[in-house]
Amino acid sequence: MIAAHLAAALVCAWWLHRGEQTTFALLRTLSTAADRTVHRLLAFFAVRPAAPLGPCAPR
């Protein structure tokens, strides 16, 4: 009976370890996609400086 419980514990540990790796890989992928989207939005809505008007005329 102890061997069955140890085998089940090892299977569960292996399963959880693989699931944890997969979860973190998925979170890294989602954060990269969100980061790119935010950067694109910021670049689209960025305020660009106006072109210089040139030298001022004397008064």
N, CA, C, O and CB atoms as a CASP TS submission, in Angstrom:
PFRMAT TS
TARGET T0000
AUTHOR 0000-0000-0000
METHOD Language model
MODEL 1
PARENT N/A
ATOM      1  N   MET     1       0.819  -1.196   0.000  1.00  0.00           N
ATOM      2  CA  MET     1       0.000   0.000   0.000  1.00  0.00           C
ATOM      3  C   MET     1       0.861   1.256   0.000  1.00  0.00           C
ATOM      4  O   MET     1       0.532   2.257  -0.637  1.00  0.00           O
ATOM      5  CB  MET     1      -0.931   0.000   1.200  1.00  0.00           C
ATOM      6  N   ILE     2       1.954   1.182   0.718  1.00  0.00           N
ATOM      7  CA  ILE     2       2.860   2.337   0.759  1.00  0.00           C
ATOM      8  C   ILE     2       3.450   2.591  -0.630  1.00  0.00           C
ATOM      9  O   ILE     2       3.600   3.740  -1.045  1.00  0.00           O
ATOM     10  CB  ILE     2       3.997   2.107   1.797  1.00  0.00           C
ATOM     11  N   ALA     3       3.778   1.532  -1.330  1.00  0.00           N
ATOM     12  CA  ALA     3       4.342   1.672  -2.681  1.00  0.00           C
ATOM     13  C   ALA     3       3.335   2.332  -3.616  1.00  0.00           C
ATOM     14  O   ALA     3       3.715   3.151  -4.453  1.00  0.00           O
ATOM     15  CB  ALA     3       4.764   0.294  -3.241  1.00  0.00           C
ATOM     16  N   ALA     4       2.072   1.990  -3.487  1.00  0.00           N
ATOM     17  CA  ALA     4       1.039   2.607  -4.331  1.00  0.00           C
ATOM     18  C   ALA     4       0.921   4.096  -4.030  1.00  0.00           C
ATOM     19  O   ALA     4       0.778   4.907  -4.945  1.00  0.00           O
ATOM     20  CB  ALA     4      -0.324   1.914  -4.120  1.00  0.00           C
ATOM     21  N   HIS     5       0.981   4.456  -2.753  1.00  0.00           N
ATOM     22  CA  HIS     5       0.901   5.871  -2.386  1.00  0.00           C
ATOM     23  C   HIS     5       2.137   6.647  -2.844  1.00  0.00           C
ATOM     24  O   HIS     5       2.030   7.792  -3.284  1.00  0.00           O
ATOM     25  CB  HIS     5       0.731   6.012  -0.874  1.00  0.00           C
ATOM     26  N   LEU     6       3.292   6.028  -2.739  1.00  0.00           N
ATOM     27  CA  LEU     6       4.515   6.681  -3.222  1.00  0.00           C
ATOM     28  C   LEU     6       4.470   6.860  -4.734  1.00  0.00           C
ATOM     29  O   LEU     6       4.868   7.905  -5.250  1.00  0.00           O
ATOM     30  CB  LEU     6       5.759   5.864  -2.825  1.00  0.00           C
ATOM     31  N   ALA     7       3.988   5.845  -5.441  1.00  0.00           N
ATOM     32  CA  ALA     7       3.876   5.964  -6.896  1.00  0.00           C
ATOM     33  C   ALA     7       2.888   7.061  -7.266  1.00  0.00           C
ATOM     34  O   ALA     7       3.145   7.842  -8.182  1.00  0.00           O
ATOM     35  CB  ALA     7       3.442   4.624  -7.520  1.00  0.00           C
ATOM     36  N   ALA     8       1.760   7.128  -6.565  1.00  0.00           N
ATOM     37  CA  ALA     8       0.770   8.177  -6.843  1.00  0.00           C
ATOM     38  C   ALA     8       1.353   9.552  -6.532  1.00  0.00           C
ATOM     39  O   ALA     8       1.109  10.508  -7.267  1.00  0.00           O
ATOM     40  CB  ALA     8      -0.521   7.945  -6.020  1.00  0.00           C
ATOM     41  N   ALA     9       2.123   9.658  -5.447  1.00  0.00           N
ATOM     42  CA  ALA     9       2.746  10.934  -5.092  1.00  0.00           C
ATOM     43  C   ALA     9       3.753  11.362  -6.153  1.00  0.00           C
ATOM     44  O   ALA     9       3.829  12.543  -6.493  1.00  0.00           O
ATOM     45  CB  ALA     9       3.433  10.835  -3.722  1.00  0.00           C
ATOM     46  N   LEU    10       4.523  10.420  -6.676  1.00  0.00           N
ATOM     47  CA  LEU    10       5.493  10.755  -7.720  1.00  0.00           C
ATOM     48  C   LEU    10       4.792  11.191  -9.008  1.00  0.00           C
ATOM     49  O   LEU    10       5.220  12.144  -9.659  1.00  0.00           O
ATOM     50  CB  LEU    10       6.408   9.555  -8.001  1.00  0.00           C
ATOM     51  N   VAL    11       3.730  10.501  -9.366  1.00  0.00           N
ATOM     52  CA  VAL    11       2.974  10.880 -10.562  1.00  0.00           C
ATOM     53  C   VAL    11       2.369  12.269 -10.390  1.00  0.00           C
ATOM     54  O   VAL    11       2.409  13.082 -11.314  1.00  0.00           O
ATOM     55  CB  VAL    11       1.866   9.846 -10.856  1.00  0.00           C
ATOM     56  N   CYS    12       1.809  12.544  -9.218  1.00  0.00           N
ATOM     57  CA  CYS    12       1.216  13.864  -8.968  1.00  0.00           C
ATOM     58  C   CYS    12       2.279  14.957  -8.990  1.00  0.00           C
ATOM     59  O   CYS    12       2.057  16.032  -9.547  1.00  0.00           O
ATOM     60  CB  CYS    12       0.480  13.876  -7.618  1.00  0.00           C
ATOM     61  N   ALA    13       3.428  14.684  -8.387  1.00  0.00           N
ATOM     62  CA  ALA    13       4.511  15.671  -8.378  1.00  0.00           C
ATOM     63  C   ALA    13       4.987  15.952  -9.794  1.00  0.00           C
ATOM     64  O   ALA    13       5.212  17.107 -10.156  1.00  0.00           O
ATOM     65  CB  ALA    13       5.684  15.183  -7.512  1.00  0.00           C
ATOM     66  N   TRP    14       5.143  14.906 -10.597  1.00  0.00           N
ATOM     67  CA  TRP    14       5.561  15.100 -11.988  1.00  0.00           C
ATOM     68  C   TRP    14       4.513  15.898 -12.752  1.00  0.00           C
ATOM     69  O   TRP    14       4.856  16.802 -13.514  1.00  0.00           O
ATOM     70  CB  TRP    14       5.806  13.742 -12.678  1.00  0.00           C
ATOM     71  N   TRP    15       3.243  15.572 -12.555  1.00  0.00           N
ATOM     72  CA  TRP    15       2.150  16.259 -13.228  1.00  0.00           C
ATOM     73  C   TRP    15       2.118  17.739 -12.850  1.00  0.00           C
ATOM     74  O   TRP    15       1.985  18.598 -13.722  1.00  0.00           O
ATOM     75  CB  TRP    15       0.813  15.595 -12.885  1.00  0.00           C
ATOM     76  N   LEU    16       2.238  18.041 -11.566  1.00  0.00           N
ATOM     77  CA  LEU    16       2.217  19.427 -11.104  1.00  0.00           C
ATOM     78  C   LEU    16       3.438  20.201 -11.600  1.00  0.00           C
ATOM     79  O   LEU    16       3.332  21.380 -11.938  1.00  0.00           O
ATOM     80  CB  LEU    16       2.153  19.473  -9.578  1.00  0.00           C
ATOM     81  N   HIS    17       4.581  19.549 -11.643  1.00  0.00           N
ATOM     82  CA  HIS    17       5.789  20.212 -12.127  1.00  0.00           C
ATOM     83  C   HIS    17       5.630  20.607 -13.593  1.00  0.00           C
ATOM     84  O   HIS    17       5.956  21.731 -13.975  1.00  0.00           O
ATOM     85  CB  HIS    17       7.016  19.298 -11.947  1.00  0.00           C
ATOM     86  N   ARG    18       5.135  19.693 -14.406  1.00  0.00           N
ATOM     87  CA  ARG    18       4.931  19.991 -15.831  1.00  0.00           C
ATOM     88  C   ARG    18       3.873  21.075 -16.006  1.00  0.00           C
ATOM     89  O   ARG    18       4.007  21.948 -16.864  1.00  0.00           O
ATOM     90  CB  ARG    18       4.518  18.717 -16.600  1.00  0.00           C
ATOM     91  N   GLY    19       2.825  21.017 -15.195  1.00  0.00           N
ATOM     92  CA  GLY    19       1.781  22.030 -15.272  1.00  0.00           C
ATOM     93  C   GLY    19       2.293  23.399 -14.882  1.00  0.00           C
ATOM     94  O   GLY    19       1.897  24.405 -15.470  1.00  0.00           O
ATOM     95  N   GLU    20       3.178  23.445 -13.885  1.00  0.00           N
ATOM     96  CA  GLU    20       3.746  24.717 -13.446  1.00  0.00           C
ATOM     97  C   GLU    20       4.617  25.312 -14.548  1.00  0.00           C
ATOM     98  O   GLU    20       4.543  26.511 -14.817  1.00  0.00           O
ATOM     99  CB  GLU    20       4.567  24.531 -12.151  1.00  0.00           C
ATOM    100  N   GLN    21       5.430  24.494 -15.180  1.00  0.00           N
ATOM    101  CA  GLN    21       6.263  24.978 -16.289  1.00  0.00           C
ATOM    102  C   GLN    21       5.399  25.510 -17.425  1.00  0.00           C
ATOM    103  O   GLN    21       5.693  26.558 -17.998  1.00  0.00           O
ATOM    104  CB  GLN    21       7.181  23.855 -16.806  1.00  0.00           C
ATOM    105  N   THR    22       4.341  24.790 -17.744  1.00  0.00           N
ATOM    106  CA  THR    22       3.454  25.207 -18.821  1.00  0.00           C
ATOM    107  C   THR    22       2.749  26.511 -18.475  1.00  0.00           C
ATOM    108  O   THR    22       2.593  27.384 -19.329  1.00  0.00           O
ATOM    109  CB  THR    22       2.429  24.119 -19.116  1.00  0.00           C
ATOM    110  N   THR    23       2.322  26.641 -17.220  1.00  0.00           N
ATOM    111  CA  THR    23       1.642  27.865 -16.790  1.00  0.00           C
ATOM    112  C   THR    23       2.568  29.064 -16.907  1.00  0.00           C
ATOM    113  O   THR    23       2.164  30.107 -17.420  1.00  0.00           O
ATOM    114  CB  THR    23       1.139  27.728 -15.348  1.00  0.00           C
ATOM    115  N   PHE    24       3.803  28.932 -16.441  1.00  0.00           N
ATOM    116  CA  PHE    24       4.732  30.053 -16.522  1.00  0.00           C
ATOM    117  C   PHE    24       5.114  30.368 -17.965  1.00  0.00           C
ATOM    118  O   PHE    24       5.309  31.536 -18.302  1.00  0.00           O
ATOM    119  CB  PHE    24       5.981  29.755 -15.709  1.00  0.00           C
ATOM    120  N   ALA    25       5.225  29.367 -18.814  1.00  0.00           N
ATOM    121  CA  ALA    25       5.498  29.622 -20.232  1.00  0.00           C
ATOM    122  C   ALA    25       4.340  30.378 -20.871  1.00  0.00           C
ATOM    123  O   ALA    25       4.556  31.295 -21.663  1.00  0.00           O
ATOM    124  CB  ALA    25       5.749  28.300 -20.985  1.00  0.00           C
ATOM    125  N   LEU    26       3.111  29.996 -20.529  1.00  0.00           N
ATOM    126  CA  LEU    26       1.940  30.686 -21.049  1.00  0.00           C
ATOM    127  C   LEU    26       1.893  32.124 -20.555  1.00  0.00           C
ATOM    128  O   LEU    26       1.585  33.033 -21.326  1.00  0.00           O
ATOM    129  CB  LEU    26       0.666  29.949 -20.649  1.00  0.00           C
ATOM    130  N   LEU    27       2.194  32.342 -19.277  1.00  0.00           N
ATOM    131  CA  LEU    27       2.202  33.698 -18.732  1.00  0.00           C
ATOM    132  C   LEU    27       3.288  34.559 -19.378  1.00  0.00           C
ATOM    133  O   LEU    27       3.068  35.744 -19.626  1.00  0.00           O
ATOM    134  CB  LEU    27       2.403  33.656 -17.219  1.00  0.00           C
ATOM    135  N   ARG    28       4.449  33.981 -19.650  1.00  0.00           N
ATOM    136  CA  ARG    28       5.505  34.734 -20.346  1.00  0.00           C
ATOM    137  C   ARG    28       5.053  35.127 -21.744  1.00  0.00           C
ATOM    138  O   ARG    28       5.309  36.248 -22.183  1.00  0.00           O
ATOM    139  CB  ARG    28       6.802  33.906 -20.427  1.00  0.00           C
ATOM    140  N   THR    29       4.386  34.223 -22.445  1.00  0.00           N
ATOM    141  CA  THR    29       3.900  34.518 -23.789  1.00  0.00           C
ATOM    142  C   THR    29       2.849  35.619 -23.760  1.00  0.00           C
ATOM    143  O   THR    29       2.882  36.534 -24.583  1.00  0.00           O
ATOM    144  CB  THR    29       3.325  33.259 -24.437  1.00  0.00           C
ATOM    145  N   LEU    30       1.919  35.533 -22.818  1.00  0.00           N
ATOM    146  CA  LEU    30       0.876  36.556 -22.713  1.00  0.00           C
ATOM    147  C   LEU    30       1.450  37.910 -22.325  1.00  0.00           C
ATOM    148  O   LEU    30       1.002  38.937 -22.834  1.00  0.00           O
ATOM    149  CB  LEU    30      -0.174  36.134 -21.698  1.00  0.00           C
ATOM    150  N   SER    31       2.434  37.931 -21.432  1.00  0.00           N
ATOM    151  CA  SER    31       3.016  39.215 -21.034  1.00  0.00           C
ATOM    152  C   SER    31       3.801  39.843 -22.181  1.00  0.00           C
ATOM    153  O   SER    31       3.812  41.065 -22.325  1.00  0.00           O
ATOM    154  CB  SER    31       3.926  39.034 -19.813  1.00  0.00           C
ATOM    155  N   THR    32       4.454  39.025 -22.991  1.00  0.00           N
ATOM    156  CA  THR    32       5.168  39.555 -24.155  1.00  0.00           C
ATOM    157  C   THR    32       4.193  40.152 -25.157  1.00  0.00           C
ATOM    158  O   THR    32       4.445  41.225 -25.706  1.00  0.00           O
ATOM    159  CB  THR    32       6.006  38.455 -24.824  1.00  0.00           C
ATOM    160  N   ALA    33       3.085  39.470 -25.399  1.00  0.00           N
ATOM    161  CA  ALA    33       2.080  39.982 -26.328  1.00  0.00           C
ATOM    162  C   ALA    33       1.467  41.283 -25.802  1.00  0.00           C
ATOM    163  O   ALA    33       1.252  42.224 -26.567  1.00  0.00           O
ATOM    164  CB  ALA    33       0.978  38.930 -26.562  1.00  0.00           C
ATOM    165  N   ALA    34       1.188  41.336 -24.509  1.00  0.00           N
ATOM    166  CA  ALA    34       0.620  42.559 -23.929  1.00  0.00           C
ATOM    167  C   ALA    34       1.625  43.692 -23.991  1.00  0.00           C
ATOM    168  O   ALA    34       1.251  44.833 -24.264  1.00  0.00           O
ATOM    169  CB  ALA    34       0.182  42.322 -22.474  1.00  0.00           C
ATOM    170  N   ASP    35       2.894  43.402 -23.745  1.00  0.00           N
ATOM    171  CA  ASP    35       3.933  44.432 -23.787  1.00  0.00           C
ATOM    172  C   ASP    35       4.061  45.013 -25.190  1.00  0.00           C
ATOM    173  O   ASP    35       4.173  46.228 -25.350  1.00  0.00           O
ATOM    174  CB  ASP    35       5.283  43.855 -23.328  1.00  0.00           C
ATOM    175  N   ARG    36       4.044  44.167 -26.194  1.00  0.00           N
ATOM    176  CA  ARG    36       4.130  44.654 -27.580  1.00  0.00           C
ATOM    177  C   ARG    36       2.915  45.505 -27.933  1.00  0.00           C
ATOM    178  O   ARG    36       3.044  46.532 -28.599  1.00  0.00           O
ATOM    179  CB  ARG    36       4.248  43.471 -28.565  1.00  0.00           C
ATOM    180  N   THR    37       1.749  45.083 -27.491  1.00  0.00           N
ATOM    181  CA  THR    37       0.532  45.838 -27.779  1.00  0.00           C
ATOM    182  C   THR    37       0.573  47.213 -27.130  1.00  0.00           C
ATOM    183  O   THR    37       0.215  48.210 -27.756  1.00  0.00           O
ATOM    184  CB  THR    37      -0.697  45.071 -27.302  1.00  0.00           C
ATOM    185  N   VAL    38       1.003  47.267 -25.891  1.00  0.00           N
ATOM    186  CA  VAL    38       1.089  48.556 -25.190  1.00  0.00           C
ATOM    187  C   VAL    38       2.104  49.465 -25.871  1.00  0.00           C
ATOM    188  O   VAL    38       1.854  50.660 -26.034  1.00  0.00           O
ATOM    189  CB  VAL    38       1.472  48.349 -23.705  1.00  0.00           C
ATOM    190  N   HIS    39       3.241  48.916 -26.269  1.00  0.00           N
ATOM    191  CA  HIS    39       4.242  49.738 -26.952  1.00  0.00           C
ATOM    192  C   HIS    39       3.717  50.265 -28.285  1.00  0.00           C
ATOM    193  O   HIS    39       3.989  51.409 -28.650  1.00  0.00           O
ATOM    194  CB  HIS    39       5.522  48.933 -27.177  1.00  0.00           C
ATOM    195  N   ARG    40       2.979  49.450 -29.002  1.00  0.00           N
ATOM    196  CA  ARG    40       2.418  49.918 -30.278  1.00  0.00           C
ATOM    197  C   ARG    40       1.392  51.023 -30.061  1.00  0.00           C
ATOM    198  O   ARG    40       1.353  52.000 -30.809  1.00  0.00           O
ATOM    199  CB  ARG    40       1.773  48.753 -31.039  1.00  0.00           C
ATOM    200  N   LEU    41       0.563  50.861 -29.032  1.00  0.00           N
ATOM    201  CA  LEU    41      -0.429  51.899 -28.725  1.00  0.00           C
ATOM    202  C   LEU    41       0.241  53.193 -28.289  1.00  0.00           C
ATOM    203  O   LEU    41      -0.175  54.275 -28.704  1.00  0.00           O
ATOM    204  CB  LEU    41      -1.387  51.419 -27.632  1.00  0.00           C
ATOM    205  N   LEU    42       1.265  53.095 -27.466  1.00  0.00           N
ATOM    206  CA  LEU    42       1.979  54.297 -27.037  1.00  0.00           C
ATOM    207  C   LEU    42       2.667  54.981 -28.213  1.00  0.00           C
ATOM    208  O   LEU    42       2.693  56.209 -28.289  1.00  0.00           O
ATOM    209  CB  LEU    42       3.008  53.947 -25.961  1.00  0.00           C
ATOM    210  N   ALA    43       3.218  54.197 -29.123  1.00  0.00           N
ATOM    211  CA  ALA    43       3.860  54.783 -30.294  1.00  0.00           C
ATOM    212  C   ALA    43       2.829  55.441 -31.206  1.00  0.00           C
ATOM    213  O   ALA    43       3.112  56.467 -31.823  1.00  0.00           O
ATOM    214  CB  ALA    43       4.643  53.715 -31.065  1.00  0.00           C
ATOM    215  N   PHE    44       1.646  54.863 -31.293  1.00  0.00           N
ATOM    216  CA  PHE    44       0.605  55.422 -32.154  1.00  0.00           C
ATOM    217  C   PHE    44       0.085  56.744 -31.603  1.00  0.00           C
ATOM    218  O   PHE    44      -0.146  57.688 -32.358  1.00  0.00           O
ATOM    219  CB  PHE    44      -0.546  54.430 -32.307  1.00  0.00           C
ATOM    220  N   PHE    45      -0.100  56.808 -30.279  1.00  0.00           N
ATOM    221  CA  PHE    45      -0.666  58.000 -29.671  1.00  0.00           C
ATOM    222  C   PHE    45       0.386  58.961 -29.133  1.00  0.00           C
ATOM    223  O   PHE    45       0.041  59.917 -28.440  1.00  0.00           O
ATOM    224  CB  PHE    45      -1.590  57.607 -28.570  1.00  0.00           C
ATOM    225  N   ALA    46       1.652  58.732 -29.433  1.00  0.00           N
ATOM    226  CA  ALA    46       2.718  59.589 -28.922  1.00  0.00           C
ATOM    227  C   ALA    46       2.593  60.991 -29.519  1.00  0.00           C
ATOM    228  O   ALA    46       2.236  61.158 -30.685  1.00  0.00           O
ATOM    229  CB  ALA    46       4.106  58.986 -29.241  1.00  0.00           C
ATOM    230  N   VAL    47       2.889  61.971 -28.706  1.00  0.00           N
ATOM    231  CA  VAL    47       2.868  63.357 -29.167  1.00  0.00           C
ATOM    232  C   VAL    47       4.218  63.638 -29.811  1.00  0.00           C
ATOM    233  O   VAL    47       5.265  63.529 -29.173  1.00  0.00           O
ATOM    234  CB  VAL    47       2.571  64.363 -27.987  1.00  0.00           C
ATOM    235  N   ARG    48       4.172  63.993 -31.060  1.00  0.00           N
ATOM    236  CA  ARG    48       5.409  64.284 -31.777  1.00  0.00           C
ATOM    237  C   ARG    48       5.646  65.791 -31.734  1.00  0.00           C
ATOM    238  O   ARG    48       4.701  66.568 -31.871  1.00  0.00           O
ATOM    239  CB  ARG    48       5.347  63.765 -33.254  1.00  0.00           C
ATOM    240  N   PRO    49       6.880  66.207 -31.548  1.00  0.00           N
ATOM    241  CA  PRO    49       7.149  67.645 -31.484  1.00  0.00           C
ATOM    242  C   PRO    49       6.856  68.312 -32.818  1.00  0.00           C
ATOM    243  O   PRO    49       7.063  67.735 -33.886  1.00  0.00           O
ATOM    244  CB  PRO    49       8.603  67.903 -31.077  1.00  0.00           C
ATOM    245  N   ALA    50       6.376  69.527 -32.729  1.00  0.00           N
ATOM    246  CA  ALA    50       6.075  70.285 -33.948  1.00  0.00           C
ATOM    247  C   ALA    50       7.375  70.687 -34.635  1.00  0.00           C
ATOM    248  O   ALA    50       8.416  70.826 -33.993  1.00  0.00           O
ATOM    249  CB  ALA    50       5.219  71.541 -33.625  1.00  0.00           C
ATOM    250  N   ALA    51       7.299  70.868 -35.926  1.00  0.00           N
ATOM    251  CA  ALA    51       8.459  71.302 -36.680  1.00  0.00           C
ATOM    252  C   ALA    51       8.793  72.747 -36.313  1.00  0.00           C
ATOM    253  O   ALA    51       7.893  73.555 -36.085  1.00  0.00           O
ATOM    254  CB  ALA    51       8.211  71.161 -38.200  1.00  0.00           C
ATOM    255  N   PRO    52      10.066  73.066 -36.257  1.00  0.00           N
ATOM    256  CA  PRO    52      10.426  74.441 -35.935  1.00  0.00           C
ATOM    257  C   PRO    52       9.912  75.397 -37.005  1.00  0.00           C
ATOM    258  O   PRO    52       9.871  75.062 -38.189  1.00  0.00           O
ATOM    259  CB  PRO    52      11.943  74.576 -35.786  1.00  0.00           C
ATOM    260  N   LEU    53       9.522  76.593 -36.568  1.00  0.00           N
ATOM    261  CA  LEU    53       8.945  77.583 -37.481  1.00  0.00           C
ATOM    262  C   LEU    53      10.002  78.351 -38.240  1.00  0.00           C
ATOM    263  O   LEU    53       9.688  79.018 -39.225  1.00  0.00           O
ATOM    264  CB  LEU    53       8.074  78.547 -36.722  1.00  0.00           C
ATOM    265  N   GLY    54      11.217  78.277 -37.818  1.00  0.00           N
ATOM    266  CA  GLY    54      12.268  79.011 -38.479  1.00  0.00           C
ATOM    267  C   GLY    54      12.662  80.242 -37.658  1.00  0.00           C
ATOM    268  O   GLY    54      12.139  80.450 -36.563  1.00  0.00           O
ATOM    269  N   PRO    55      13.569  81.043 -38.176  1.00  0.00           N
ATOM    270  CA  PRO    55      14.018  82.220 -37.416  1.00  0.00           C
ATOM    271  C   PRO    55      12.890  83.247 -37.288  1.00  0.00           C
ATOM    272  O   PRO    55      12.055  83.407 -38.179  1.00  0.00           O
ATOM    273  CB  PRO    55      15.249  82.866 -38.096  1.00  0.00           C
ATOM    274  N   CYS    56      12.902  83.917 -36.171  1.00  0.00           N
ATOM    275  CA  CYS    56      11.904  84.954 -35.950  1.00  0.00           C
ATOM    276  C   CYS    56      12.279  86.214 -36.726  1.00  0.00           C
ATOM    277  O   CYS    56      13.456  86.560 -36.836  1.00  0.00           O
ATOM    278  CB  CYS    56      11.765  85.266 -34.446  1.00  0.00           C
ATOM    279  N   ALA    57      11.287  86.882 -37.253  1.00  0.00           N
ATOM    280  CA  ALA    57      11.537  88.137 -37.973  1.00  0.00           C
ATOM    281  C   ALA    57      11.760  89.258 -36.955  1.00  0.00           C
ATOM    282  O   ALA    57      11.080  89.305 -35.930  1.00  0.00           O
ATOM    283  CB  ALA    57      10.343  88.487 -38.933  1.00  0.00           C
ATOM    284  N   PRO    58      12.709  90.159 -37.230  1.00  0.00           N
ATOM    285  CA  PRO    58      12.915  91.283 -36.292  1.00  0.00           C
ATOM    286  C   PRO    58      11.720  92.220 -36.305  1.00  0.00           C
ATOM    287  O   PRO    58      11.055  92.379 -37.329  1.00  0.00           O
ATOM    288  CB  PRO    58      14.199  92.066 -36.647  1.00  0.00           C
ATOM    289  N   ARG    59      11.454  92.830 -35.179  1.00  0.00           N
ATOM    290  CA  ARG    59      10.332  93.761 -35.093  1.00  0.00           C
ATOM    291  C   ARG    59      10.775  95.167 -35.196  1.00  0.00           C
ATOM    292  O   ARG    59       9.950  96.079 -35.142  1.00  0.00           O
ATOM    293  CB  ARG    59       9.582  93.573 -33.830  1.00  0.00           C
TER
END
